[in-house]
């Protein structure tokens, strides 16, 4: 099987590429290594690519921007599967530079879809969407404040379902651009008969994740704690997300690819059984490392969701999938990786 992974040098993309290469597939990674520039942070943009190149001879690399249609078209022409992870990933960056955010997430996704449509190969497409498509509507759900976290009211104790409204709310430019891609992928599936899987993801984390303050909070808190860097919490720290370890996420993609489902739309996260608040993560990190960063608090960020938990009943029923790696086990693996690779940060 020929697998094209856009953004394959990034966190999720590199785990996808690793998985399919390990299983003997012909994998092509397409990336322009722009994460550091996009986020304006000093980030090691080549580590994951070097790891893949050095580990798997069946992984090829194309240095290309997702906004360059001709290069995307050429890369996609023989693909059996396209897993589209390339994106501008930070809400904060989308607010300060909305044009770049839309060009990457909106037009970039359109380029992938057109390349797939014109290839004649009818590839399966997996699209990495986000819980941000539900925007401020999530904050209209009643929450109860506990000592270290917020929890949803009983009506939504199982989390947010795929039928939850995406309309009439603030998304931030990031949420809008990712929703544009989300809807386009669904429509290309129905209109042109492409096989498409849209995964509205909550909070993914794992090894080889170069988290920063603006994006990848589980990894960022872990890195900062181990290196003794100060942390700023925006809000009160009781915000809750359902967290999902990278291996479980890739397994969900693979189950869809191997299924007979023509078009799929799935909320994909740890679900109610696998949640962490910011404060709970800090406590867990102190338990695992014996360290605690200096903490300061600042104003809430635009359209931040006090609680987001995925209702995973649909994906569990459709694909027979459920998370296997607990938050504590996943964070322990992330801590071990950061400890062994301090020089990268």
Secondary structure, 3 states (H helix, E strand, C coil): CEEEEECCCCHHHHHHHHHHHHCCCEEEEEECCCHHHHHCCCCCCCHHHHHHHHHCCCEEEEECCCCCHHHHHHHHCCCCEEEECCCCCCHHHHHHCHHHHHHHHHHHHHHHHHHHHHHCCCCEEEEEEEHHHHHHHHHHCCEEECCCCEEECHHHCCCECCCCCCCCCCCHHHHHHHHHHHHHHHHHHHHHCCEEEEEEECEEECCCCCCECCECHHHHHHHHHHHCCCEEEECCCCCEEEEEEHHHHHHHHHHHHHCCCCEEEEEECCCCCCEEEHHHHHHHHHHHHCCCCCEEEECCCCCCCCEECECCHHHHHHHCCCCCCCHHHHHHHHHHHHHHCHHHC
